[in-house]
Amino acid sequence: MWVITVHCKDQTTMFEFDTLREAKEVFENIKGIKYLSQVIYFNDANIASAV
């Protein structure tokens, strides 16, 4: 899962995406201070074996 966290004025908003591609498309158009993060669940066998 990919998360965009946006800080704008006195508000913080988070958006969740299934793929990096989706997140990057939206990330480019968001205004404000923004962070793109990947959330990794270590109990997910598909991701844990790749790390």
C-alpha positions as CSV (number, residue, x, y, z in Angstrom):
1,M,0.0,0.0,0.0
2,W,1.2,3.5,-0.8
3,V,0.2,6.6,1.2
4,I,0.4,10.3,0.4
5,T,0.3,12.5,3.5
6,V,-0.4,16.2,2.7
7,H,0.1,19.1,5.2
8,C,-1.8,22.2,4.0
9,K,-2.5,25.1,6.4
10,D,-3.7,23.6,9.6
11,Q,-4.9,20.3,8.1
12,T,-3.3,16.9,7.5
13,T,-4.9,14.6,5.0
14,M,-3.9,11.0,3.9
15,F,-4.7,9.2,0.7
16,E,-4.2,5.5,0.2
17,F,-3.3,3.7,-3.1
18,D,-2.8,0.1,-4.1
19,T,0.0,0.7,-6.5
20,L,3.0,3.1,-6.8
21,R,1.9,4.2,-10.3
22,E,-1.5,5.4,-9.0
23,A,0.1,7.2,-6.1
24,K,2.7,9.0,-8.3
25,E,0.0,10.2,-10.8
26,V,-1.9,11.9,-7.9
27,F,1.2,13.0,-6.1
28,E,2.3,15.3,-9.0
29,N,-1.0,17.3,-8.8
30,I,-1.3,17.8,-5.1
31,K,-0.4,21.1,-3.6
32,G,1.1,21.6,-0.2
33,I,3.8,19.8,1.7
34,K,3.5,16.2,0.7
35,Y,5.1,12.8,1.5
36,L,4.8,9.6,-0.4
37,S,5.3,6.5,1.7
38,Q,5.1,2.8,1.3
39,V,3.4,0.8,4.1
40,I,4.8,-2.6,4.6
41,Y,3.0,-5.2,6.7
42,F,5.6,-7.8,7.8
43,N,2.9,-10.5,8.1
44,D,2.2,-10.2,4.3
45,A,4.1,-13.2,2.9
46,N,4.4,-11.6,-0.6
47,I,6.1,-8.5,0.6
48,A,8.1,-10.0,3.6
49,S,9.9,-12.4,1.3
50,A,10.9,-9.6,-1.1
51,V,12.4,-7.4,1.7
